[in-house]
Amino acid sequence: MFYGVNISLIIFSSILDDQFGSSATLFIVTVAASESAIALALLVRFFRGFSDIFLEDF
């Protein structure tokens, strides 16, 4: 979903000769990357704390 919006922003910014679409796309990709990094950090912390990630053991 994010990438479809990013492609639309880039296309419309190139058609309209506006730099807002490019900067908004960069911001959206940065936020998505930080969300992925936080999720990965939580998963690693959970795995180190319990040394197992199978739900059947809880």
Backbone bond lengths (Angstrom), bond angles and torsions (degrees), N, CA, C in turn:
res aa  C-N    CA-C-N  psi(-1)  N-CA   C-N-CA  omega(-1)  CA-C   N-CA-C  phi
1 M - - - 1.446 - - 1.537 110.20 -
2 F 1.333 115.46 -44.78 1.463 118.64 -179.91 1.521 111.39 -62.61
3 Y 1.315 116.09 -39.60 1.459 119.07 -175.76 1.519 112.00 -70.84
4 G 1.326 117.14 -32.05 1.465 119.82 174.53 1.513 111.84 -64.64
5 V 1.322 115.76 -41.50 1.468 120.27 176.66 1.518 110.25 -65.73
6 N 1.324 116.77 -40.12 1.467 120.46 179.19 1.520 111.57 -63.05
7 I 1.320 116.58 -42.81 1.465 119.48 178.57 1.521 110.51 -63.51
8 S 1.335 116.74 -41.85 1.467 119.92 178.02 1.524 111.38 -62.58
9 L 1.325 117.14 -43.15 1.463 120.22 178.97 1.524 111.38 -62.47
10 I 1.314 117.02 -42.31 1.463 119.82 -179.36 1.524 110.89 -67.27
11 I 1.331 117.32 -41.83 1.467 120.04 179.88 1.519 110.76 -64.22
12 F 1.339 116.90 -47.34 1.460 119.10 -178.89 1.520 112.33 -68.16
13 S 1.325 117.51 -33.11 1.464 118.65 177.43 1.521 111.27 -69.82
14 S 1.329 117.13 -32.45 1.465 118.26 177.16 1.526 111.37 -74.31
15 I 1.326 117.66 -33.54 1.465 120.64 177.62 1.525 110.71 -69.18
16 L 1.331 116.58 -42.66 1.464 121.21 -175.78 1.527 113.35 -89.03
17 D 1.326 118.17 -0.14 1.473 122.87 -176.68 1.525 111.52 54.60
18 D 1.315 115.33 47.50 1.457 122.05 -179.25 1.530 108.09 -122.28
19 Q 1.319 117.49 140.86 1.453 121.27 -178.35 1.524 113.31 -92.98
20 F 1.331 117.74 -1.05 1.460 120.03 -179.19 1.524 111.52 -64.06
21 G 1.313 117.83 -39.88 1.461 121.14 -179.35 1.510 112.55 -62.14
22 S 1.309 116.65 -40.11 1.466 120.49 179.03 1.523 111.34 -67.97
23 S 1.318 117.01 -42.67 1.463 119.36 179.86 1.524 111.17 -70.46
24 A 1.328 118.05 -36.37 1.462 120.76 177.08 1.522 110.48 -66.67
25 T 1.325 117.07 -38.44 1.462 121.08 177.61 1.517 110.93 -63.89
26 L 1.317 116.99 -42.36 1.459 120.60 177.53 1.523 110.69 -62.09
27 F 1.321 117.69 -41.06 1.462 121.77 178.18 1.525 110.82 -64.24
28 I 1.326 117.88 -44.11 1.464 121.60 -178.66 1.527 110.91 -64.38
29 V 1.325 117.03 -42.47 1.465 120.45 179.20 1.526 110.43 -65.98
30 T 1.328 117.73 -37.28 1.459 121.44 177.89 1.519 111.22 -64.48
31 V 1.322 117.38 -43.62 1.466 121.01 178.63 1.527 110.53 -64.85
32 A 1.323 117.78 -41.79 1.465 121.00 178.85 1.529 111.19 -64.09
33 A 1.322 117.34 -39.07 1.464 120.70 178.46 1.522 111.31 -66.99
34 S 1.329 117.26 -38.68 1.462 119.44 178.74 1.524 111.06 -69.08
35 E 1.326 118.34 -35.56 1.463 120.73 175.51 1.524 110.71 -63.26
36 S 1.308 116.96 -41.37 1.465 120.57 178.67 1.522 111.08 -66.01
37 A 1.317 117.15 -39.16 1.463 120.86 179.32 1.523 110.98 -66.20
38 I 1.322 117.53 -39.59 1.466 120.95 178.41 1.522 110.33 -66.45
39 A 1.327 117.55 -42.72 1.467 120.60 178.49 1.523 111.08 -62.99
40 L 1.321 117.35 -41.20 1.459 120.64 178.23 1.526 110.99 -65.68
41 A 1.323 117.75 -39.86 1.464 120.94 178.27 1.524 111.02 -64.50
42 L 1.331 117.61 -39.95 1.464 120.50 176.82 1.524 111.46 -64.88
43 L 1.313 116.90 -40.04 1.460 120.60 178.77 1.522 111.21 -65.27
44 V 1.315 117.43 -42.47 1.467 120.96 178.47 1.520 110.30 -65.00
45 R 1.326 117.61 -41.80 1.467 121.13 179.10 1.524 111.00 -64.77
46 F 1.315 117.19 -41.04 1.455 120.97 177.94 1.522 110.60 -64.02
47 F 1.318 117.57 -42.34 1.459 121.19 179.90 1.521 111.39 -65.92
48 R 1.318 117.88 -38.97 1.468 120.60 179.07 1.523 111.40 -69.78
49 G 1.329 117.12 -33.30 1.459 120.29 -179.07 1.516 113.06 -73.43
50 F 1.321 117.40 -38.66 1.456 120.70 -175.88 1.521 112.86 -110.15
51 S 1.298 118.50 -9.07 1.467 126.56 -178.40 1.526 112.82 53.32
52 D 1.330 115.86 20.74 1.456 120.95 177.92 1.522 108.00 -162.17
53 I 1.309 116.98 141.04 1.458 118.93 -179.12 1.522 112.54 -118.39
54 F 1.327 117.46 15.22 1.455 120.63 178.67 1.522 110.12 -80.98
55 L 1.304 117.35 132.20 1.458 121.50 -176.84 1.522 112.83 -74.87
56 E 1.321 118.48 -20.25 1.460 120.62 -178.53 1.527 112.02 -68.04
57 D 1.315 117.92 -20.24 1.462 121.67 -177.11 1.518 112.93 -82.52
58 F 1.319 118.91 -7.24 1.462 120.32 -176.02 1.481 109.75 -94.25
